[in-house]
Amino acid sequence: RMIRLPSLWAMVIASIVAILHLSVPQSLLTAAQLGGQAYAPTVLVVVGGALADWRKADLKRPIAWVGSATRLILMPGIALGVVGLLSVTLNTARALVLQIAMPVAINTLILAQEFDAVPTQVSQSIALSTLGGILTIPFWFLVILHIH
């Protein structure tokens, strides 16, 4: 089923175009740009549809809470330690930690729906980590400002 994902084929085609230095017709570039502009509203509708299936009882299960806490607290802490071991510039280290501190990506829900991998729990993780990110992202931002 992974072979049929359009995003995989788009990456393959884009890689071939880049490696062979091929020029892309303006009409295809315009179509890709329009598709890119439609991405955010489309995925917000998908998340909204998934969140509509929520029930209060679902929030009592710890899996979404644990996943969100892992994403927002544990992973940035690990990333902070790892970038200390790497020889990367200060700005790169800061960008890596802050990127890892971001909420669960909406793309995860699309894949969960495609492969029937508990999309309800994934949508809960997206919502909880987005709400939790209101507190944790500023915290990690302050932490990375003190990296030397």
Secondary structure, DSSP 8 states (H G I E B T S, - for coil): -GGG-HHHHHHHHHHHHHHTT----HHHHHHHHHHHHHHHHHHHHHHHHHHTT--GGGGGSHHHHHHHHIIIIIHHHHHHHHHHHS---HHHHHHHHHHHTS---HHHHHHHHHTTS-HHHHHHHHHHHHHHHHHHHHHHHHHHHT--
